[in-house]
Amino acid sequence: MFGVNVSPLLLSATIKHHIEKYREQYPAATEMLDTCLYVDDVISGVDALSQALKISKDAGTLMKNASMKLRKWNSNDQSLMKTWEYKGLETHPRHSENNSGVQSSKVLGIPWNVIHDYFTIDVKGLLEMDISKPITKRIVLQSACKIYDPVGFLSPYTTKLKCLLQELWLRKLAWNDELTPNIYATWLQWWSELPLLSELKIPRMILDSSAGDSSEIQIHTFSDASQRAYFLRVKHKDRISVDLVKSKSRVAPLKKLSLPRLEQMGALLATRYNKVS
């Protein structure tokens, strides 16, 4: 049903109802579709090529029975891609190149270098902004909206802009009012760091191949607060590496709160964020 507010819910409920009929026959494929399906995209991964082939085959059969064809299969494994193509699965156009010549695809809007298996940040839209004209509160908000960061990789960077927007509201600037010299200098410093974001390379894998031999794997949640913002960072730690999994940050409210209160809000945010995971 197109154009109806509840369409995504109806699609999700329909798929869940359908795949439940195959849970015993295709347990791994059913679990993947149940937990890794985002509207019309499936994002998952396994350790072995044989597992990937079986799950993809079973998932394709399962969804085909509902007249829903899974297509545009993509992987960081060249041999898996070739096997899919040999077996007749419709694969994603192989690794289109961006302006920098890096072969990449996208995962829910996040650029993914499928050759070296890491995520990058797309700031092309921001870099194309014309900063020769007067910078207003409207433009500052537009620049904030052009950064797509659903996982929170850029929280330390985007929080600066959130604080700047908060300062503009406190000064009661209208949407088309030009920034004052000191605020403009702050914004220009923020904007000048944009090219550095395109150099970020965020590994897709949190755990490497040695994780299977670990006796214990832990995920730790950290939260803290300040008068300007409160934040949390979520990290996975094993015996050889520490990796950022995701993060969430919020600018402290305009209404002044005590630091202990902000720390409580940070802890609450951390708890809620863990439950969502």
DAMO-V614314 format. One record per residue. N is the residue number from 1. SS is DSSP state (a for helix, b for strand, c for the rest). PHI is phi in whole degrees, -180 to 180 (NA if undefined). OMEGA is omega in whole degrees, -180 to 180 (NA if undefined). Layout:
BEGIN
N_SS_PHI_OMEGA / N_SS_PHI_OMEGA
END
This chain:
BEGIN
1_c_NA_-178 / 2_c_-87_177 / 3_c_83_179 / 4_c_-106_-177 / 5_c_-59_-175 / 6_c_-91_-177 / 7_a_-56_179 / 8_a_-59_179 / 9_a_-66_180 / 10_a_-63_178 / 11_a_-63_-179 / 12_a_-62_-179 / 13_a_-65_180 / 14_a_-64_-180 / 15_a_-65_180 / 16_a_-62_178 / 17_a_-63_-178 / 18_a_-68_-174 / 19_a_-71_180 / 20_a_-61_-179 / 21_c_-69_-175 / 22_c_-115_-175 / 23_c_-62_180 / 24_c_-77_-177 / 25_c_-76_-180 / 26_c_-128_-174 / 27_a_-61_-177 / 28_a_-69_180 / 29_a_-66_179 / 30_a_-64_179 / 31_a_-64_179 / 32_a_-63_-179 / 33_a_-67_-179 / 34_a_-73_-174 / 35_a_-110_-173 / 36_a_-120_180 / 37_b_-100_180 / 38_b_-118_-176 / 39_c_60_180 / 40_c_-125_177 / 41_b_-123_175 / 42_b_-110_-179 / 43_c_-128_-178 / 44_c_-155_180 / 45_c_-164_177 / 46_c_-138_-176 / 47_c_-88_-173 / 48_c_-117_179 / 49_a_-61_-179 / 50_a_-62_177 / 51_a_-63_-179 / 52_a_-61_-179 / 53_a_-66_-178 / 54_a_-67_-178 / 55_a_-65_-180 / 56_a_-65_178 / 57_a_-66_-179 / 58_a_-65_180 / 59_a_-65_178 / 60_a_-63_179 / 61_a_-65_-179 / 62_a_-59_-177 / 63_a_-75_178 / 64_a_-64_178 / 65_c_-66_176 / 66_c_-105_-178 / 67_c_61_176 / 68_c_-119_-176 / 69_c_-86_175 / 70_c_-82_-178 / 71_c_-144_-177 / 72_c_58_177 / 73_b_-63_-179 / 74_c_-144_-178 / 75_c_-155_174 / 76_c_-83_-179 / 77_c_-101_-178 / 78_a_-61_-179 / 79_a_-66_178 / 80_a_-66_178 / 81_a_-60_-179 / 82_a_-65_179 / 83_a_-66_177 / 84_a_-57_-179 / 85_a_-64_179 / 86_a_-65_-179 / 87_c_-85_174 / 88_c_90_177 / 89_c_-77_-179 / 90_c_-81_-177 / 91_b_-94_178 / 92_c_-69_175 / 93_c_-49_-165 / 94_c_-64_163 / 95_c_53_176 / 96_b_-64_-178 / 97_b_-97_175 / 98_c_-88_-175 / 99_c_-63_-179 / 100_c_-89_179 / 101_c_83_-180 / 102_c_-88_180 / 103_b_-75_-174 / 104_b_-151_173 / 105_b_-130_176 / 106_b_-137_176 / 107_b_-120_-177 / 108_c_49_176 / 109_c_90_180 / 110_b_-97_179 / 111_b_-59_-177 / 112_b_-128_174 / 113_b_-78_-173 / 114_c_-78_179 / 115_c_-77_-178 / 116_c_-101_172 / 117_c_62_173 / 118_b_-144_178 / 119_b_-92_175 / 120_c_-129_-179 / 121_c_-115_-180 / 122_c_-96_180 / 123_c_-119_-177 / 124_a_-58_-179 / 125_a_-61_179 / 126_a_-72_-179 / 127_a_-67_179 / 128_c_-85_179 / 129_c_-64_178 / 130_c_-89_-178 / 131_c_-95_177 / 132_c_-79_178 / 133_c_-87_-178 / 134_c_-56_179 / 135_c_-91_-178 / 136_b_-115_177 / 137_a_-62_178 / 138_a_-61_-179 / 139_a_-69_178 / 140_a_-62_178 / 141_a_-66_178 / 142_a_-60_180 / 143_a_-66_178 / 144_a_-67_-177 / 145_a_-74_-178 / 146_c_-82_179 / 147_c_-95_180 / 148_c_-100_-175 / 149_c_-143_-175 / 150_c_-66_-178 / 151_c_-86_180 / 152_c_95_179 / 153_c_-59_-173 / 154_c_-103_-176 / 155_a_-52_179 / 156_a_-60_-179 / 157_a_-84_-177 / 158_a_-71_179 / 159_a_-62_178 / 160_a_-60_-179 / 161_a_-72_176 / 162_a_-62_178 / 163_a_-65_179 / 164_a_-66_177 / 165_a_-63_178 / 166_a_-62_178 / 167_a_-64_178 / 168_a_-65_177 / 169_a_-68_179 / 170_a_-62_179 / 171_c_-85_176 / 172_c_58_175 / 173_c_-74_175 / 174_c_-75_-175 / 175_c_-59_-176 / 176_c_-104_176 / 177_c_-76_179 / 178_b_-73_-180 / 179_c_-66_175 / 180_c_-69_-176 / 181_a_-54_-177 / 182_a_-71_178 / 183_a_-71_178 / 184_a_-62_179 / 185_a_-62_178 / 186_a_-64_180 / 187_a_-65_-179 / 188_a_-65_177 / 189_a_-64_178 / 190_a_-62_-177 / 191_a_-67_-178 / 192_a_-66_-180 / 193_c_-87_-177 / 194_a_-55_-179 / 195_a_-56_180 / 196_a_-67_-179 / 197_a_-65_-179 / 198_c_-69_179 / 199_c_-91_-179 / 200_c_-68_176 / 201_c_-130_-174 / 202_b_-106_-178 / 203_b_-57_179 / 204_c_-71_-177 / 205_c_-81_175 / 206_c_-82_179 / 207_c_-108_176 / 208_c_-90_-175 / 209_a_-64_-179 / 210_a_-80_-176 / 211_a_-64_-180 / 212_a_-65_179 / 213_a_-92_-177 / 214_c_-74_178 / 215_c_-80_-179 / 216_c_-155_176 / 217_c_-124_-177 / 218_b_-126_170 / 219_b_-115_-179 / 220_b_-110_177 / 221_b_-110_179 / 222_b_-118_174 / 223_b_-139_179 / 224_b_-156_-178 / 225_b_-151_172 / 226_c_-145_-180 / 227_c_-71_-180 / 228_c_-92_-178 / 229_b_-160_171 / 230_b_-125_-169 / 231_b_-148_169 / 232_b_-140_175 / 233_b_-127_178 / 234_b_-113_-178 / 235_b_-129_170 / 236_b_-101_-179 / 237_b_-133_170 / 238_c_-124_-170 / 239_c_-74_-176 / 240_c_-125_-175 / 241_c_-152_174 / 242_b_-128_-175 / 243_b_-129_175 / 244_b_-75_177 / 245_b_-91_-180 / 246_b_-168_178 / 247_b_-152_178 / 248_b_-145_179 / 249_b_-137_176 / 250_b_-139_175 / 251_b_-74_179 / 252_c_-60_-177 / 253_c_-59_177 / 254_c_-62_176 / 255_c_-69_-175 / 256_c_-61_176 / 257_c_-123_178 / 258_c_-70_180 / 259_a_-61_177 / 260_a_-58_179 / 261_a_-66_178 / 262_a_-64_178 / 263_a_-65_176 / 264_a_-64_179 / 265_a_-65_176 / 266_a_-64_179 / 267_a_-65_178 / 268_a_-64_178 / 269_a_-61_180 / 270_a_-63_-179 / 271_a_-64_179 / 272_a_-64_-178 / 273_a_-66_177 / 274_a_-66_-179 / 275_a_-66_178 / 276_a_-62_-178 / 277_c_-70_NA
END
